[in-house]
Amino acid sequence: MFLHTNKLDFRSWVVIWILSVLLLWEGVAWILHLFMSPQQAASRLPYLHDVLAALFRYSGTLAEQGAVTFGNAAIGFAGGTVLGLLLALLMSVAVWVERTLSPYVISSQMVPVIGLAPIVYGIIHNAEWARIIMAAYVTFFPIIIHTLKGLKSAAPEHLELMRSCGASLPARYLKCLLPSALPGLFSGMKIAAPLAVTSSIVVELMGAPDGLGVLMVSSLYYGSAQIGMFWATIMLSIGIGLTSYLAISLAERWLTPWQPEFRAKGGRAA
């Protein structure tokens, strides 16, 4: 007979979690409005329906500025992914290469984004390139770490078999090492994608001419009159990061169907 369980799948849990957060938001906002003036309560946490109304009202402006932020973040993310992948491949060639490059790779991440962004922007004086560079900066490190771990996870017996068959180094990478590294690469990409969007917004907060960060600063300047715009910008930023994460997750499912979590589940019980 077939086993039946009452366990909720991942999608159901996501829906429940989102609905719980939205209800909690409305509840907290309602409590704040009970004990504060409307302006004070809205400045701390506005009603969700007011934010959604602002999101619809300013949809044209938000879409235009969001495209600028996402475009620069996407270019930087792609560049950082390629750089991280190449460095991971280089570090996997020999132990001495990894030991030589690792201190430099780790040291590059010691400067926080909020401190490095104004330095980069001040040096190149170009908001577009500054956003791209910062997005690449936060991307390449998790790509290196996770891809290198994936390269090291290749089965030794498979590599030994390929060596005994006279397979060249490129052939070993293409047929064994790179497939083993793909899950790690996608893990790094899922971590880096939202960070790339955040880093681009940080640069925009430093004085860029356009982007979601500019909308955040300008809406804060007008205080409670534009509080809906501020929170709508926050929600759009979250949406861009979440969409990027989900797109990479779908690509991972398509390109690495052999992973255990992507296999069809089912069975029979006696």
PyMOL commands that set and color helices and strands:
alter all, ss='L'
color gray80, all
select helices_A, chain A and resi 10-35+38-44+48-57+59-93+95-107+113-124+127-152+156-164+169-205+212-221+223-255+260-262
alter helices_A, ss='H'
color red, helices_A
deselect
rebuild
show_as cartoon
